[in-house]
Amino acid sequence: MEQRKPSVYLFFGEDVISIDRAVSDLKSRIGDPSTIDLNFLELDGRSASIEQIETASRTMPFIAERRLTVLNHPVAFMKSEGIREKALSLLENLPESSAIVLAEHRPLQSPQDRRKGKIHWLQRWAVSMEGRAFSREYPIPNLQVWLVERARKLEGEIEPIAAHRLVELIGNDVHLAEQELRKLLTYVNYQRAITERDVVELTTALPEGGIFDFVDALGNRDQKKAVTEFHRLMMDNDVQSIFRMIVRQFRLLVQSREIIDHQGGETEITNLLKVHPFVGQKLSRQARQFSQQQLDSIFHRLLEIESGLKTGKIGIDLSIDLLIAEIR
């Protein structure tokens, strides 16, 4: 007898590239390519209703074995006890014709809870489902090792010393690492290994000072200065790199705010996030300018902008200007 496939997939962590790939892989296995979009639905947990999820889960697939629904930000969706109870009951009783992905693009545990070995309630629930749910965390990888392995998968090569230098220049950001690696592989035409010299000549260290000024302006609700700082950054730097740096900065601020809310300070931020003490000091100060809810909202808005960029309907500069205008 064939074992039943999981009906719920819980993907979480900071390596959003890997999470997106995992979702894409599940989507590609729905059935015939011509009917995939008819059997796929993506919802935002911050605005979706329990009725939408229930309707999606009960709808029969069209010429396919199963329908797939992706619920982004499931923790935000199940923030109230009543909704959580209804949602988990629904997930526990999904028909075999339906599968749901719960995609949380950040760690489920705070750094303090992780150190204490505490497991988030959603992950604990997934484990209790005994094969009906699949849970996987996608943490930020060792980027130096990841770059070497990723280059091979892309049918190219990067020397370890070059990978080390690239990480020094761009920081611990998977999206930006992928972008820079592809640029470098194109430069060497996939004909030879990327060298340290290639990295130094083609990759510019990102302007952290300018990013701090930009975030300070946002934290002070100085929209005019924030717009000025953002456009100043874009004058001398690749706009994609600037955008990724902003996303990275707010990811660090979200984590820093969590550490602060658990009675941590500059030292804990520096050690847990593995940043320079100067950066840890800046993060500690800036994180206090926002509430956790504000930081979560900005960070998820940035991810939405990134997703929207794939359609080509709106540029990064206008998207960031609109985001700045939204912050009060």
C-alpha positions in Angstrom: 0.0 0.0 0.0 1.4 3.4 -1.0 2.1 5.7 1.9 0.1 8.9 1.9 2.0 12.0 1.0 2.1 14.9 3.6 -0.8 17.2 3.3 0.9 20.1 5.1 4.4 21.4 4.4 5.9 23.8 7.0 8.8 25.7 5.5 10.5 28.4 7.6 13.8 30.2 8.0 15.9 33.1 6.6 17.0 31.3 3.4 14.1 32.5 1.4 15.6 31.4 -1.9 15.5 27.8 -0.7 12.0 28.2 0.6 10.8 29.6 -2.8 12.6 26.7 -4.6 10.9 24.1 -2.3 7.5 25.7 -3.1 8.3 25.8 -6.8 9.2 22.1 -6.7 5.9 21.2 -5.1 4.1 23.3 -7.6 5.8 21.6 -10.5 4.6 18.2 -9.2 0.9 19.2 -9.2 0.3 17.7 -12.6 0.3 18.7 -16.3 2.1 22.1 -16.8 -0.9 23.4 -18.7 -3.2 23.0 -15.6 -0.7 24.0 -12.8 -2.1 27.5 -12.4 -5.6 26.2 -12.2 -4.6 24.1 -9.2 -2.4 26.6 -7.3 -3.3 29.4 -5.0 -1.1 31.7 -2.9 -2.5 33.6 0.1 -1.0 36.2 2.5 -1.7 35.2 6.1 -1.8 38.8 7.2 -4.9 39.5 5.2 -6.4 36.1 4.3 -9.5 34.7 6.0 -10.2 31.3 7.3 -13.0 31.0 4.8 -10.5 31.5 1.9 -8.3 28.7 3.2 -11.2 26.4 3.8 -12.6 27.0 0.3 -9.2 26.4 -1.3 -8.7 23.2 0.6 -12.2 21.8 -0.3 -12.0 22.7 -4.0 -11.4 19.7 -6.2 -8.3 19.7 -8.4 -8.8 20.1 -12.2 -7.3 17.2 -14.1 -4.6 16.7 -11.3 -4.1 14.6 -8.3 -4.0 17.5 -5.8 -4.4 21.2 -5.4 -1.7 23.3 -3.7 -2.3 26.3 -1.5 0.5 28.4 -0.2 -0.2 30.4 3.0 2.6 33.0 3.6 3.0 34.4 7.1 1.0 31.6 8.9 2.1 32.8 12.3 0.5 36.2 11.7 -2.6 34.4 10.4 -3.0 32.3 13.5 -2.1 35.0 16.0 -5.5 34.7 17.8 -6.4 31.6 19.8 -9.7 31.2 18.0 -8.3 31.4 14.5 -5.5 29.1 15.4 -7.9 26.4 16.7 -10.0 26.6 13.5 -6.9 26.6 11.2 -5.2 23.7 12.9 -8.4 21.7 12.8 -8.8 22.4 9.1 -5.2 21.4 8.4 -5.6 18.2 10.4 -8.6 17.2 8.3 -7.5 18.1 4.8 -8.8 15.8 2.0 -6.2 13.9 0.1 -7.0 16.1 -2.9 -5.5 19.1 -1.2 -2.1 20.2 0.2 -1.1 23.4 2.0 2.3 25.0 2.4 2.9 27.2 5.4 5.7 29.5 4.5 7.3 31.6 7.2 10.2 33.6 5.8 12.1 33.9 9.1 13.0 31.7 12.1 10.1 30.5 14.2 12.1 30.8 17.4 13.8 33.9 18.8 17.6 33.6 19.3 17.0 33.2 23.1 14.5 30.4 22.7 16.8 28.6 20.2 19.6 28.7 22.7 17.3 27.2 25.4 16.1 24.5 23.0 12.5 25.7 22.9 10.4 24.6 19.9 7.8 26.9 18.4 4.2 25.7 18.8 3.7 25.5 15.0 6.8 23.3 14.5 5.7 21.2 17.5 2.3 20.8 16.0 3.8 19.7 12.6 5.9 17.0 14.4 2.8 15.7 16.1 1.0 15.1 12.8 2.9 11.8 12.4 3.7 11.9 8.7 0.8 14.0 7.6 2.9 17.1 7.9 6.5 17.8 6.7 8.5 20.4 8.5 11.8 21.9 7.4 13.9 24.9 8.5 16.0 26.8 6.0 18.6 28.8 8.0 21.2 31.1 6.4 23.9 28.7 5.2 27.6 29.0 5.4 27.8 31.3 2.5 31.4 30.5 1.5 30.6 26.8 1.2 27.3 27.6 -0.3 28.9 29.7 -3.0 31.3 27.0 -4.1 28.5 24.4 -4.2 26.0 26.7 -5.9 28.6 27.6 -8.6 29.0 23.9 -9.4 25.2 23.5 -9.7 25.2 26.4 -12.1 27.9 24.6 -14.1 30.6 27.1 -13.1 33.3 27.3 -10.5 34.5 29.8 -7.9 37.8 29.5 -6.0 37.3 29.1 -2.2 39.4 32.2 -1.5 37.2 34.1 -4.0 34.1 32.9 -2.2 35.6 34.1 1.1 36.3 37.5 -0.3 32.8 37.8 -1.8 31.2 37.1 1.6 33.5 39.7 3.2 32.2 42.3 0.7 28.5 41.5 0.6 27.7 40.1 4.1 25.6 37.1 5.0 22.9 37.6 2.4 21.8 34.6 0.3 19.8 36.7 -2.3 22.7 39.0 -2.9 25.2 36.2 -2.9 23.2 34.5 -5.7 23.0 37.7 -7.7 26.7 38.4 -7.4 27.7 34.9 -8.2 25.6 34.8 -11.4 27.1 38.1 -12.4 30.7 36.8 -11.9 29.9 33.5 -13.7 28.7 35.5 -16.7 31.8 37.6 -16.5 34.1 34.6 -16.8 31.6 33.1 -19.3 31.5 29.9 -17.3 34.8 29.0 -18.9 37.1 29.2 -15.9 36.9 29.5 -12.1 36.1 32.9 -10.6 39.2 34.3 -8.9 39.7 36.6 -6.0 40.8 39.3 -8.5 37.5 38.9 -10.3 35.6 39.4 -7.1 37.6 42.5 -6.1 37.2 44.1 -9.6 33.5 43.4 -10.1 32.0 43.5 -6.6 31.9 46.8 -4.6 31.6 46.6 -0.9 28.1 47.8 0.0 27.8 51.2 1.7 26.7 50.3 5.2 27.1 53.8 6.5 24.6 55.1 3.9 22.2 52.3 4.8 22.4 53.2 8.5 21.6 56.9 7.6 18.7 55.7 5.5 17.3 53.5 8.4 17.9 56.3 10.9 15.8 58.6 8.7 13.0 56.0 8.6 13.2 55.5 12.4 12.9 59.2 12.9 9.9 59.3 10.5 11.9 61.9 8.4 10.5 60.9 5.1 12.2 63.7 3.1 15.6 62.6 4.4 14.9 58.9 3.9 14.1 59.6 0.2 17.2 61.7 -0.1 19.4 59.1 1.5 17.9 56.3 -0.7 18.5 58.2 -3.9 22.0 59.2 -2.8 22.8 55.5 -2.4 21.5 54.7 -5.8 23.7 57.4 -7.5 26.9 55.4 -7.1 25.6 51.8 -6.5 23.6 49.1 -8.4 20.0 49.5 -7.4 19.5 45.7 -7.0 22.4 45.6 -4.5 21.1 48.6 -2.6 17.6 47.0 -2.3 19.1 43.7 -1.1 21.1 45.6 1.5 18.0 47.3 2.8 16.2 43.9 3.0 19.3 42.5 4.9 19.3 45.5 7.3 15.7 45.1 8.2 16.1 41.3 8.6 18.9 42.1 11.2 16.7 44.8 12.8 13.8 42.3 13.2 16.2 39.9 14.9 17.7 42.6 17.0 14.3 43.8 18.2 13.5 40.2 19.3 16.8 40.0 21.2 16.0 43.4 22.9 12.5 42.3 23.8 14.0 39.3 25.6 16.3 41.6 27.7 19.3 41.4 25.4 21.6 44.2 24.5 24.4 45.2 22.2 26.6 42.3 23.3 23.9 39.7 22.7 23.1 41.2 19.3 26.7 41.2 18.2 27.3 37.6 19.3 24.0 36.1 18.2 23.9 37.8 14.8 27.7 37.5 14.3 28.2 41.1 13.3 31.0 43.6 14.1 30.6 45.3 17.5 30.1 48.6 15.7 27.3 47.2 13.7 25.8 45.5 16.8 25.8 49.0 18.5 24.0 50.5 15.5 21.5 47.7 15.3 20.7 48.0 19.0 20.0 51.7 18.7 18.0 51.5 15.5 15.9 48.6 16.5 14.7 50.6 19.5 13.3 53.2 17.1 10.7 50.7 15.9 8.2 48.3 17.5 8.4 44.6 16.6 5.2 45.0 14.7 6.5 47.9 12.7 9.7 46.0 11.8 7.7 42.9 10.8 5.5 45.1 8.6 8.4 46.8 6.8 10.3 43.6 6.3 7.3 41.8 4.8 6.5 44.8 2.7 10.1 44.6 1.3 9.6 40.9 0.4 6.3 41.9 -1.3 8.2 44.5 -3.3 10.8 41.9 -4.3 8.1 39.5 -5.4 6.4 42.3 -7.4 9.6 43.2 -9.2 9.4 39.9 -11.1 6.4 41.2 -13.0 8.3 44.3 -14.1 5.4 46.6 -13.5 7.1 48.9 -11.1 10.7 49.8 -10.4 12.6 49.5 -7.2 13.1 53.2 -6.8 9.4 54.0 -7.0 8.5 51.0 -4.8 10.9 52.2 -2.0 9.6 55.7 -2.3 6.1 54.4 -1.8 7.2 52.3 1.2 8.8 55.4 2.8 5.6 57.3 2.3 3.7 54.5 4.1 5.8 54.6 7.2 4.3 56.8 10.0 
